[in-house]
Amino acid sequence: MNIPNTLTFARIVSVPLLVWLIIDQSFFAAFIVFMLAGISDAADGYLAKRYGWQTELGAYLDPIADKALLVAIYVSLGLAGHLPVWLVIAVVSRDILIVGAVVLAWIMWRPVEVKPLIVSKINTFTQIALAGLVLAKLGLGFGWDGLISVWIWVTGGLTILSASAYFLGWLRHMMSYEPEPPEPRLRSKGNASQPAGHTSRADGTAACAKNGGNGASRPEVRTP
């Protein structure tokens, strides 16, 4: 367990804490935890690249931690009435759609590689920024109502656009995917394919007659 993976695990552990703070209306503490989670996300990425600490575990855990944190914040703020329900549904549905499409492609033996699109990167930024703005408004008392209202529509539009782009790319992949053809079976002339080591009845009879009728070679007997 290296330092980047430890920071990623800490970010995952912070998810239930952040949900509890939002439900408890401890918005200042929630804002601090959110900021610390963002700093840890930047730190683990920098350390992994700077010192070559990339691991397969970290490659899977890092996006899981980011998505879990964002989904938890949006659901919590939506239930508390600080974000519109339609936006929460759009954010959560997008992630479910992507995960479900990847799993379905894997089950159907048509694996698809999910690459982050430019619209997806912009969408992730807007989602993080919106969560930070709302928590800053609630925890620090900033009057950013107008900015948050505009940012909600920007985030919602980019979320729907990102989900549509991923879905269309997945659909093209599934429709154009051609599995590798099976290897042809070799058949001998006049005889069906037989497992290795199998001897035909005629060959066995001939060998048996050649060796004295019992199929095994007889030892040479010498007289003194």
Buried (B, 14 or more C-beta within 10 A) or exposed (E): EBEBBEBBBBBBEBBEBBBBBBEEEBBBBBBBBBBBBBEBBEEBBEBBEEEEBBEEBBEEBBEEBBBBBBBBBBBBBBBBEBBBEEBBBBBBEBBEBBEEBBEEBEEEEBEBEBEEBEBBEBBBEBBBEBBBBBBBBBBEEEEEEEEBEEBBEBBBEBBBBBBEBBBEBBEEBBEEEEEEEEEEEEEEEEEEEEEEEEEEEEEEEEEEEEEEEEEEEEEEEEEE
